[in-house]
């Protein structure tokens, strides 16, 4: 795996590089300390990593803006945000841009498995990020209809669709779900499209967050 790291703290870049190299997890192609440098490095010959670890708040162009440019330029880009900020707005914006995950820096031990999961095609959310998104969804739902339980969104789903939603929430991609349930990937895609339509959700990340929230309520 080839990884790049963008963080406004050079010590963080150095520490992560050491961890990833020493554990044999990845080769670090380059590091950057602001959004513009990140974009420049990514655009340079041979500068596109398998996964880009990206901080949110950096001087000048921030990580969210840099990610927007990178994903617009390279639709196959895998951007994994690694930051101290667990704000719901940041997390929602990152996922809306097409980022592959959002992990909080305090949980350094989660970086390696998060990178491996992103490489396997999964979308990764740290526990604190999931909690903040779920809380935000619950607050929005309460404002809309205080009497409506979080589980109502999923009441119209079939038993098979419930199985698939649970596996999506566990982080499985379509191929893994198909293998688990002995279905074709096309059938899984069709089920997920139907589920998103029934639940009025935009993507599988929102689906996972809402499902986890419904299981807690």
Secondary structure as GFF3:
##gff-version 3
##sequence-region A 1 217
A	DSSP	beta_strand	2	6	.	.	.	ID=ss1
A	DSSP	alpha_helix	10	22	.	.	.	ID=ss2
A	DSSP	beta_strand	27	32	.	.	.	ID=ss3
A	DSSP	alpha_helix	35	43	.	.	.	ID=ss4
A	DSSP	beta_strand	51	54	.	.	.	ID=ss5
A	DSSP	alpha_helix	63	73	.	.	.	ID=ss6
A	DSSP	beta_strand	79	83	.	.	.	ID=ss7
A	DSSP	alpha_helix	88	97	.	.	.	ID=ss8
A	DSSP	beta_strand	101	104	.	.	.	ID=ss9
A	DSSP	alpha_helix	110	119	.	.	.	ID=ss10
A	DSSP	beta_strand	124	125	.	.	.	ID=ss11
A	DSSP	alpha_helix	127	144	.	.	.	ID=ss12
A	DSSP	three_ten_helix	150	154	.	.	.	ID=ss13
A	DSSP	alpha_helix	159	169	.	.	.	ID=ss14
A	DSSP	alpha_helix	174	181	.	.	.	ID=ss15
A	DSSP	alpha_helix	185	199	.	.	.	ID=ss16
A	DSSP	alpha_helix	204	216	.	.	.	ID=ss17
###
